[in-house]
Amino acid sequence: MKMSLVSFLLLSCLCLSCKDDVPIANNSSMSPVEKPNDPSGEDAEEGELKTSIDYDSTLIVKINPKVKYQEIDCFGASGAWLGEFVGKYWDTNTKDKIAELLFSTEIIDGHPQGIGLSHWRVNLGAGTMFPLKDGGIGEVRRTECFLNEDGTYTWDNRCLGQQYFMRKAKEFGCNLFTLFSCTPPVYYTNNGFGYSSSGAYANLQEDKYDDFADYLASVAQFYVQQGYNIRFISPVNEPQSNWDTPAQEGSGWQRDQIARIVNELDTKLTEKNLHDVKILLAEPSYWWFFNKDNGSGRGDLLWHLFASDSPNCVLGLSHVPSLVCSHSYGIDTSWEVMQQPRVDARLTAEYFHIEKLYQSEWCMVPHGTPYEECPNIDQADEIDLALAMSKVIHQDLVSAQVSGWFYWTALDQKWGNKNQYSLIYVTPMNGDHGDIKNSGTYSANKNLWTLGNYSLFIRPGARRIDLNIAGQNGKFFGTAYLSADEKKIIVVYSNCTKKTIKVEGEILDDLYSVKQIGQYVTSKEKNLSLETEEYWGIVPARSVVTMIYEY
């Protein structure tokens, strides 16, 4: 079976290599795209991708709602790590405003009140906040948990910050939740701490797999009884890492250990009649762990977990959906680097008849290779980092064809950084390096508004549709969507050039007339701002633009 998969991927790669700069999409009716050619060069700005597009002219794009790709389930983020502190300790007015920015879908007089996240990831916690259990992990990376050392639960005064953001999310209409675990509770780990000393193996006592599964299912049951739609439990996080320093909670996992905890969790969910709660697998750091091994028994995940002839196969368990997820770290710095691993991941999933992919965690983590939109982060503007994020979102949506996309930490202290690690900066009253338990101020950054160009307008149930941009490349790109009720078309463009581009969308639908009804821009100067009608169709330099059409 594995040999067949290798042949399948090689054939797909050969087909892709014959199509220079053609946007990747299954069954696409797009016409071939012009291959970038070299203009005279005298007027080309340094760092600009030289293409056949005249940046001062009108660009014709073709949108075909008859050609449909994946359904979009959600855009989301997580409450780790500071959500617990802000939600528990900060004053009500301030944290309510933060929640509004994350979850509100309301637009007042053209001004979005938030970005309308539709799915929220909740850190289950491991108890590293408890006395003598931190293991040296810094306070802002430690967590509570509902479980007590004697196996009982304390439900009434634990994880209050996480519960606050869950409650606000639901109030704003976001009622999809994933409970994720970075490590088993400290009472069950081999070393008694939230970071691991077990190397490539799970930091979980051999006789505690069923107990860990029961803990996961019990917390899900608690939240379901409170009226929350717990869509997924994710029992492992980035299992290819050893997590052997007290920087944060974490544990490695072997493939057979993942299969074992999944089987135990499936049983516990069934026992508790949690039929609608599914198990989300397997959250590797990089897309290529789906189909490649790193030599430590922790890669090549889809074959080992979903091939019928694998001893670790979990296919067929009632709580394992036809859906897998990955993080988008590591292969995120340039257009060319991003494309192929995501295509391979999608094709591998298709080979195993997996219906959906999610990208479940990303933020900008510098790792030695400069990001092409901000090679020097210290000298970059916030919009430069946000454009790098938009490029990741685009490649995940188009090359991997994900149905869900999630940012990592919605909230973080700035600590002298730019907007690499958050959607919203939070600063305690006694300064950026002060005690996060002291309520302070907040500031939305360009990541929030750029993600909002997608999340606020591309609502659950929308379908990605065909968008043909002649010369599409890593400097100007876009995606189009048909709303769930098929009454609106939403197009998101990213312009990474230093030129303003005018686009004219041609809707390839001879049955209905379509008109543009709105346009929202995020740029250095604007934060998801409604444009007046005379600017519709204009994509400013270094911006992300959402255009909305109505049937």
C-alpha positions as CSV (number, residue, x, y, z in Angstrom):
1,M,0.0,0.0,0.0
2,K,2.8,2.4,0.8
3,M,4.5,1.8,-2.5
4,S,1.2,2.7,-4.3
5,L,1.1,5.9,-2.3
6,V,4.6,6.8,-3.2
7,S,3.9,6.2,-6.9
8,F,0.7,8.3,-6.6
9,L,2.6,11.3,-5.1
10,L,5.4,11.1,-7.7
11,L,3.0,11.1,-10.5
12,S,1.2,14.1,-9.0
13,C,4.5,15.9,-8.6
14,L,5.4,15.3,-12.2
15,C,2.1,16.7,-13.3
16,L,2.5,19.8,-11.2
17,S,6.0,20.4,-12.4
18,C,4.7,20.8,-16.0
19,K,2.5,23.7,-15.0
20,D,4.7,26.7,-14.1
21,D,2.8,29.1,-11.8
22,V,-0.6,27.5,-12.3
23,P,-2.7,27.8,-9.1
24,I,-3.2,24.4,-7.6
25,A,-6.8,23.2,-7.5
26,N,-8.5,19.9,-8.2
27,N,-10.5,19.7,-11.3
28,S,-9.9,23.3,-12.0
29,S,-11.3,24.9,-15.2
30,M,-8.8,27.7,-15.0
31,S,-7.1,28.5,-18.2
32,P,-3.3,28.2,-18.2
33,V,-1.7,31.2,-16.5
34,E,0.9,33.3,-18.2
35,K,4.4,32.4,-17.2
36,P,6.2,35.4,-15.6
37,N,8.5,37.0,-18.0
38,D,11.2,39.6,-17.5
39,P,10.3,43.1,-18.5
40,S,13.0,45.6,-19.4
41,G,13.7,45.7,-15.7
42,E,14.7,49.4,-15.3
43,D,11.5,50.3,-13.5
44,A,11.2,47.1,-11.5
45,E,11.6,47.8,-7.8
46,E,14.2,45.8,-5.9
47,G,12.5,42.7,-4.4
48,E,9.6,42.8,-6.8
49,L,8.6,39.6,-8.7
50,K,8.9,40.5,-12.4
51,T,5.7,39.3,-14.1
52,S,3.6,40.1,-17.1
53,I,1.2,42.1,-15.0
54,D,1.4,45.9,-15.4
55,Y,0.9,47.1,-11.9
56,D,-0.6,50.4,-13.1
57,S,-3.3,48.8,-15.3
58,T,-6.6,47.0,-14.9
59,L,-6.4,43.3,-14.1
60,I,-9.2,41.1,-15.3
61,V,-10.1,38.1,-13.1
62,K,-12.6,35.4,-13.8
63,I,-14.8,34.0,-11.1
64,N,-16.6,30.8,-11.8
65,P,-19.2,29.8,-9.1
66,K,-20.0,26.6,-11.0
67,V,-16.6,25.1,-10.2
68,K,-16.6,24.3,-6.5
69,Y,-13.8,23.0,-4.2
70,Q,-13.8,22.4,-0.5
71,E,-16.5,23.5,2.0
72,I,-15.3,26.0,4.6
73,D,-16.1,25.0,8.1
74,C,-14.5,27.7,10.2
75,F,-11.7,30.2,10.9
76,G,-10.5,30.2,14.5
77,A,-7.8,30.7,17.1
78,S,-6.9,29.5,20.6
79,G,-7.1,30.9,24.1
80,A,-3.6,29.6,25.0
81,W,-1.8,30.9,26.9
82,L,-2.9,34.3,28.2
83,G,-6.7,33.8,27.6
84,E,-6.8,32.1,31.0
85,F,-5.2,35.1,32.8
86,V,-7.1,37.8,30.9
87,G,-10.4,35.9,31.2
88,K,-9.9,35.3,34.9
89,Y,-8.3,38.4,36.3
90,W,-8.9,41.4,34.0
91,D,-11.7,43.8,34.5
92,T,-15.0,43.0,32.8
93,N,-15.2,46.0,30.4
94,T,-11.7,45.4,29.0
95,K,-12.0,41.7,28.5
96,D,-15.5,42.1,27.0
97,K,-14.0,44.4,24.4
98,I,-11.3,41.9,23.6
99,A,-13.9,39.1,23.2
100,E,-15.9,41.4,20.9
101,L,-12.9,41.9,18.7
102,L,-12.4,38.1,18.4
103,F,-16.0,36.9,18.0
104,S,-18.4,39.7,16.9
105,T,-19.8,39.6,13.4
106,E,-21.5,43.0,13.8
107,I,-20.7,45.8,11.4
108,I,-21.9,49.3,12.5
109,D,-21.9,52.1,9.9
110,G,-19.3,50.2,7.9
111,H,-17.0,49.5,10.9
112,P,-16.6,45.8,11.9
113,Q,-16.7,45.3,15.6
114,G,-14.8,42.1,15.4
115,I,-13.6,39.4,13.1
116,G,-16.3,36.8,13.7
117,L,-14.2,33.8,14.6
118,S,-16.4,30.7,14.2
119,H,-14.3,28.1,16.1
120,W,-12.4,28.4,19.4
121,R,-9.6,26.1,20.6
122,V,-9.5,25.5,24.4
123,N,-6.4,24.4,26.2
124,L,-7.4,21.6,28.6
125,G,-4.5,22.2,30.9
126,A,-2.3,19.8,32.8
127,G,-2.1,21.2,36.3
128,T,1.3,22.9,36.1
129,M,-0.2,25.9,37.9
130,F,-0.5,23.8,41.1
131,P,2.1,23.9,43.9
132,L,5.3,21.9,43.2
133,K,4.0,20.9,39.7
134,D,5.4,23.7,37.5
135,G,8.8,22.0,36.9
136,G,10.3,25.4,36.1
137,I,7.8,26.4,33.5
138,G,7.2,30.2,33.5
139,E,3.9,31.3,35.0
140,V,2.4,32.6,31.8
141,R,2.9,29.2,30.2
142,R,1.4,27.2,33.0
143,T,-2.2,25.9,33.3
144,E,-4.7,24.6,35.7
145,C,-6.9,21.6,35.1
146,F,-10.1,20.3,36.6
147,L,-8.6,17.0,37.8
148,N,-7.3,16.6,41.4
149,E,-4.5,14.2,42.4
150,D,-6.9,11.8,44.0
151,G,-8.9,11.4,40.8
152,T,-11.8,13.7,41.7
153,Y,-12.7,16.8,39.9
154,T,-13.1,20.5,41.0
155,W,-15.5,22.1,38.5
156,D,-16.6,25.3,40.2
157,N,-13.4,27.4,40.4
158,R,-10.9,26.1,37.9
159,C,-10.0,27.2,34.3
160,L,-12.2,30.3,34.8
161,G,-10.4,32.3,32.1
162,Q,-10.9,29.6,29.5
163,Q,-14.6,29.4,30.5
164,Y,-15.0,33.1,30.2
165,F,-13.8,33.2,26.6
166,M,-15.9,30.1,25.8
167,R,-19.0,31.8,27.2
168,K,-18.3,35.0,25.2
169,A,-17.7,33.1,22.0
170,K,-21.1,31.4,22.4
171,E,-22.8,34.7,23.1
172,F,-21.4,36.1,19.9
173,G,-22.6,33.1,17.9
174,C,-19.3,31.0,17.9
175,N,-20.4,27.6,19.2
176,L,-17.7,25.3,17.8
177,F,-15.0,24.3,20.2
178,T,-12.0,22.0,20.2
179,L,-10.5,20.9,23.5
180,F,-6.7,20.3,23.0
181,S,-4.1,18.7,25.2
182,C,-0.4,19.6,25.1
183,T,0.4,17.0,27.7
184,P,-1.4,14.6,30.1
185,P,-2.1,15.9,33.5
186,V,1.0,16.1,35.8
187,Y,-0.5,13.3,38.0
188,Y,-0.2,10.9,35.1
189,T,3.2,11.9,33.6
190,N,6.4,9.9,34.1
191,N,8.3,12.7,35.6
192,G,5.4,14.5,37.4
193,F,5.8,17.6,35.3
194,G,4.2,19.2,32.3
195,Y,7.3,19.0,30.1
196,S,8.8,15.7,29.2
197,S,11.9,13.7,30.0
198,S,10.7,10.7,28.0
199,G,12.4,11.8,24.7
200,A,10.5,10.5,21.6
201,Y,8.0,8.7,23.8
202,A,4.9,9.8,25.6
203,N,5.3,11.4,29.0
204,L,2.5,9.2,30.3
205,Q,2.7,6.3,32.8
206,E,2.1,3.0,31.2
207,D,-1.0,2.2,33.4
208,K,-2.6,5.7,32.9
209,Y,-3.8,5.6,29.3
210,D,-7.3,4.8,30.3
211,D,-7.2,7.4,33.1
212,F,-6.0,10.1,30.7
213,A,-8.7,9.2,28.2
214,D,-11.3,9.4,31.0
215,Y,-10.0,12.8,31.9
216,L,-10.4,14.1,28.3
217,A,-13.9,12.6,28.0
218,S,-15.0,13.9,31.4
219,V,-14.0,17.5,30.6
220,A,-15.8,17.2,27.3
221,Q,-18.9,15.9,29.1
222,F,-18.8,18.8,31.6
223,Y,-18.7,21.4,28.8
224,V,-21.4,19.6,26.7
225,Q,-23.7,19.7,29.8
226,Q,-23.1,23.4,30.0
227,G,-24.4,23.7,26.4
228,Y,-21.2,24.0,24.5
229,N,-20.8,22.3,21.1
230,I,-17.6,20.4,21.7
231,R,-16.7,19.4,18.1
232,F,-13.3,17.8,18.7
233,I,-10.9,16.6,21.4
234,S,-7.3,16.7,20.3
235,P,-5.3,14.3,22.6
236,V,-1.8,15.0,21.3
237,N,0.0,18.1,20.1
238,E,3.1,18.2,17.9
239,P,4.1,14.6,18.8
240,Q,7.3,14.8,16.7
241,S,8.8,17.2,19.3
242,N,10.4,16.0,22.5
243,W,9.3,18.9,24.6
244,D,12.2,18.3,27.0
245,T,12.7,21.8,28.4
246,P,10.5,23.8,30.7
247,A,9.6,26.3,28.0
248,Q,6.0,25.1,28.0
249,E,3.9,22.0,28.4
250,G,4.4,19.2,25.9
251,S,5.1,15.6,25.2
252,G,6.3,13.4,22.3
253,W,4.3,10.5,21.1
254,Q,5.1,7.4,19.1
255,R,2.6,6.4,16.5
256,D,1.5,3.2,18.4
257,Q,1.1,5.4,21.5
258,I,-1.2,7.8,19.6
259,A,-3.2,4.8,18.4
260,R,-3.5,3.5,21.9
261,I,-4.8,6.7,23.4
262,V,-7.2,7.2,20.5
263,N,-8.7,3.7,21.1
264,E,-9.0,4.4,24.8
265,L,-10.6,7.8,24.2
266,D,-13.0,6.4,21.7
267,T,-14.2,3.9,24.3
268,K,-14.6,6.6,27.0
269,L,-16.6,8.9,24.7
270,T,-18.9,6.1,23.8
271,E,-19.4,5.2,27.5
272,K,-20.4,8.8,28.3
273,N,-22.8,8.9,25.3
274,L,-20.8,11.8,23.7
275,H,-21.6,10.6,20.2
276,D,-21.1,14.0,18.6
277,V,-17.6,14.6,20.0
278,K,-14.9,13.5,17.6
279,I,-11.2,12.9,17.9
280,L,-8.9,15.3,16.0
281,L,-5.7,13.9,14.7
282,A,-2.8,14.4,14.8
283,E,-1.5,18.0,15.0
284,P,2.1,17.6,13.7
285,S,4.2,20.7,13.4
286,Y,4.7,20.4,9.6
287,W,2.6,19.2,6.8
288,W,5.1,16.7,5.5
289,F,4.8,14.6,8.7
290,F,1.6,13.3,7.0
291,N,3.6,11.3,4.4
292,K,7.2,11.4,5.5
293,D,9.1,9.9,8.5
294,N,11.8,11.7,10.6
295,G,13.3,8.4,11.6
296,S,12.0,8.4,15.2
297,G,8.8,6.5,14.7
298,R,6.6,9.6,14.7
299,G,6.1,10.6,11.1
300,D,4.3,9.1,8.1
301,L,1.2,9.6,10.2
302,L,-1.6,9.0,7.7
303,W,-0.3,5.5,6.6
304,H,0.3,4.4,10.2
305,L,-3.1,5.7,11.5
306,F,-5.4,5.3,8.5
307,A,-4.1,2.5,6.3
308,S,-6.2,-0.6,6.8
309,D,-3.2,-2.9,6.9
310,S,-1.4,-0.8,9.6
311,P,-1.2,-2.3,13.1
312,N,-1.9,1.2,14.4
313,C,-5.0,1.9,12.2
314,V,-7.8,3.8,14.0
315,L,-10.0,3.9,10.9
316,G,-13.5,2.8,11.7
317,L,-13.6,3.9,15.3
318,S,-16.9,5.7,15.8
319,H,-15.3,8.9,17.1
320,V,-12.6,9.2,14.5
321,P,-13.9,11.4,11.6
322,S,-12.7,11.5,8.0
323,L,-10.7,14.6,8.9
324,V,-7.1,15.2,9.9
325,C,-5.2,18.3,10.8
326,S,-1.7,19.7,10.8
327,H,0.1,22.9,11.9
328,S,1.7,25.1,9.2
329,Y,5.1,25.8,10.8
330,G,8.5,25.4,9.2
331,I,7.4,25.5,5.6
332,D,5.9,29.0,5.6
333,T,8.6,31.5,4.5
334,S,8.0,31.7,0.7
335,W,5.5,31.0,-2.0
336,E,7.7,28.3,-3.6
337,V,8.5,26.6,-0.3
338,M,4.9,26.4,0.8
339,Q,3.2,24.9,-2.2
340,Q,4.4,21.3,-2.7
341,P,4.3,20.0,0.8
342,R,0.7,21.1,1.1
343,V,-0.2,19.5,-2.2
344,D,1.4,16.3,-1.1
345,A,-0.5,16.4,2.2
346,R,-3.8,16.8,0.4
347,L,-3.0,14.1,-2.1
348,T,-2.0,11.7,0.7
349,A,-5.2,12.4,2.5
350,E,-7.2,11.8,-0.7
351,Y,-5.3,8.5,-1.2
352,F,-6.6,7.3,2.2
353,H,-10.1,8.7,1.4
354,I,-9.9,11.4,4.1
355,E,-12.5,14.0,3.3
356,K,-11.3,17.1,5.1
357,L,-8.1,18.8,6.2
358,Y,-7.7,21.5,8.9
359,Q,-4.8,23.8,9.5
360,S,-5.1,23.9,13.3
361,E,-2.2,26.1,14.5
362,W,0.0,28.8,13.0
363,C,1.8,31.9,14.0
364,M,5.1,33.4,12.7
365,V,7.9,31.5,14.4
366,P,11.2,32.6,12.9
367,H,13.4,29.6,12.2
368,G,16.5,30.7,10.4
369,T,15.0,31.2,6.9
370,P,13.8,34.8,6.3
371,Y,10.1,35.4,5.4
372,E,10.0,36.9,2.0
373,E,7.5,39.6,3.0
374,C,9.6,40.6,6.0
375,P,13.2,39.4,5.7
376,N,14.1,41.7,8.6
377,I,11.3,41.5,11.1
378,D,12.8,44.3,13.3
379,Q,12.6,46.7,10.4
380,A,9.2,45.5,9.1
381,D,5.8,47.1,9.5
382,E,2.9,45.1,11.0
383,I,1.3,44.8,7.6
384,D,4.4,43.1,6.3
385,L,4.0,40.3,8.8
386,A,0.3,40.2,8.2
387,L,0.9,39.7,4.4
388,A,3.2,36.8,5.2
389,M,0.3,35.3,7.2
390,S,-2.1,35.9,4.3
391,K,0.3,34.0,2.1
392,V,0.2,31.0,4.5
393,I,-3.6,31.2,4.7
394,H,-3.9,31.2,0.9
395,Q,-1.6,28.3,0.4
396,D,-3.4,26.3,3.1
397,L,-6.7,27.0,1.5
398,V,-5.6,26.4,-2.1
399,S,-2.8,23.9,-2.1
400,A,-3.9,21.9,1.0
401,Q,-7.5,22.8,0.4
402,V,-8.2,23.0,4.1
403,S,-11.7,23.4,5.4
404,G,-10.7,25.1,8.7
405,W,-7.8,27.5,9.5
406,F,-6.7,28.5,13.0
407,Y,-4.3,31.1,14.3
408,W,-2.3,30.0,17.4
409,T,-2.3,32.5,20.3
410,A,-5.1,35.0,20.0
411,L,-3.6,37.0,22.9
412,D,0.0,37.7,23.9
413,Q,2.2,40.2,25.5
414,K,4.3,42.1,23.1
415,W,7.6,41.7,25.0
416,G,9.4,43.8,22.4
417,N,8.2,41.7,19.5
418,K,6.2,42.7,16.4
419,N,2.9,40.9,15.7
420,Q,4.5,37.5,15.2
421,Y,2.7,35.7,18.0
422,S,-0.8,37.3,18.4
423,L,-3.9,38.8,17.1
424,I,-4.3,41.2,20.0
425,Y,-1.5,42.6,22.3
426,V,-2.4,42.6,26.0
427,T,-0.3,44.8,28.4
428,P,-0.8,44.6,32.1
429,M,-1.1,47.9,34.0
430,N,2.5,47.8,35.2
431,G,4.0,47.5,31.8
432,D,4.7,44.9,29.1
433,H,6.8,42.8,31.3
434,G,4.5,43.2,34.3
435,D,2.2,40.8,36.0
436,I,-0.4,39.6,33.5
437,K,-2.8,39.1,36.4
438,N,-3.1,42.9,36.6
439,S,-5.7,44.2,34.2
440,G,-4.3,46.6,31.7
441,T,-4.7,47.6,28.1
442,Y,-5.1,45.8,24.7
443,S,-4.4,46.6,21.1
444,A,-5.6,44.8,18.0
445,N,-2.8,44.3,15.5
446,K,-2.7,43.8,11.7
447,N,-2.9,40.0,12.1
448,L,-6.4,40.4,13.6
449,W,-7.7,42.5,10.8
450,T,-6.1,40.5,8.0
451,L,-7.5,37.3,9.4
452,G,-10.8,39.2,9.5
453,N,-10.6,39.7,5.8
454,Y,-11.3,36.0,5.6
455,S,-13.1,35.0,8.8
456,L,-15.7,37.8,9.0
457,F,-17.0,37.3,5.5
458,I,-16.3,33.6,4.6
459,R,-18.8,32.0,7.0
460,P,-19.3,28.3,7.8
461,G,-20.8,26.4,4.9
462,A,-19.3,28.6,2.2
463,R,-17.6,26.8,-0.7
464,R,-14.4,27.9,-2.3
465,I,-14.9,28.5,-6.0
466,D,-12.8,28.9,-9.1
467,L,-10.8,32.2,-9.4
468,N,-8.6,32.7,-12.4
469,I,-6.0,35.5,-12.0
470,A,-3.6,35.7,-15.0
471,G,-0.1,35.7,-13.7
472,Q,-1.1,34.8,-10.1
473,N,2.0,34.4,-8.0
474,G,3.4,35.1,-4.6
475,K,3.1,38.9,-5.1
476,F,-0.6,39.1,-6.0
477,F,-3.0,36.3,-5.3
478,G,-6.6,35.6,-4.3
479,T,-9.4,33.1,-3.5
480,A,-13.1,33.2,-4.1
481,Y,-16.1,31.8,-2.2
482,L,-19.8,31.2,-2.6
483,S,-21.8,31.7,0.6
484,A,-23.8,28.8,2.0
485,D,-27.0,30.3,0.8
486,E,-25.5,30.9,-2.6
487,K,-26.5,34.6,-2.5
488,K,-23.1,36.1,-2.2
489,I,-19.6,35.8,-3.7
490,I,-16.7,36.8,-1.5
491,V,-13.2,37.4,-3.0
492,V,-10.1,38.0,-0.9
493,Y,-7.0,39.5,-2.7
494,S,-3.6,40.0,-1.3
495,N,-1.3,42.5,-2.9
496,C,2.3,42.1,-1.8
497,T,3.6,44.6,-4.3
498,K,4.3,48.3,-3.9
499,K,1.9,49.1,-6.7
500,T,-1.8,49.7,-6.7
501,I,-3.8,47.2,-8.8
502,K,-7.3,47.6,-10.2
503,V,-9.2,44.4,-10.7
504,E,-12.3,43.8,-12.6
505,G,-14.1,40.6,-11.7
506,E,-15.9,38.7,-14.5
507,I,-18.5,36.4,-13.0
508,L,-18.9,33.4,-15.2
509,D,-22.6,32.8,-14.5
510,D,-25.0,33.3,-17.3
511,L,-28.1,32.7,-15.2
512,Y,-27.9,35.5,-12.7
513,S,-26.6,39.1,-12.6
514,V,-24.1,39.9,-9.9
515,K,-23.2,43.3,-8.4
516,Q,-20.6,44.4,-5.9
517,I,-22.0,45.6,-2.6
518,G,-18.9,46.2,-0.5
519,Q,-15.2,46.2,-0.1
520,Y,-13.0,46.0,3.0
521,V,-9.3,46.9,3.2
522,T,-6.5,46.1,5.6
523,S,-3.3,48.0,4.9
524,K,-0.7,50.0,6.8
525,E,-3.2,52.8,7.2
526,K,-6.5,50.8,7.4
527,N,-8.0,48.1,9.6
528,L,-10.6,46.1,7.8
529,S,-12.1,49.5,6.6
530,L,-15.1,49.8,4.4
531,E,-14.2,51.6,1.1
532,T,-16.4,54.1,-0.5
533,E,-17.8,53.0,-3.8
534,E,-15.4,54.9,-6.0
535,Y,-12.6,52.8,-4.6
536,W,-14.2,49.5,-5.3
537,G,-12.1,47.2,-7.4
538,I,-8.9,49.0,-6.2
539,V,-6.4,46.8,-4.3
540,P,-3.9,49.2,-2.7
541,A,-0.2,48.4,-2.4
542,R,0.7,46.1,0.5
543,S,-2.8,45.3,1.4
544,V,-5.4,42.5,1.8
545,V,-8.9,43.3,0.3
546,T,-12.2,41.6,0.6
547,M,-14.7,42.2,-2.2
548,I,-18.3,41.2,-1.7
549,Y,-20.8,40.5,-4.6
550,E,-24.5,39.8,-4.3
551,Y,-26.8,37.9,-6.6
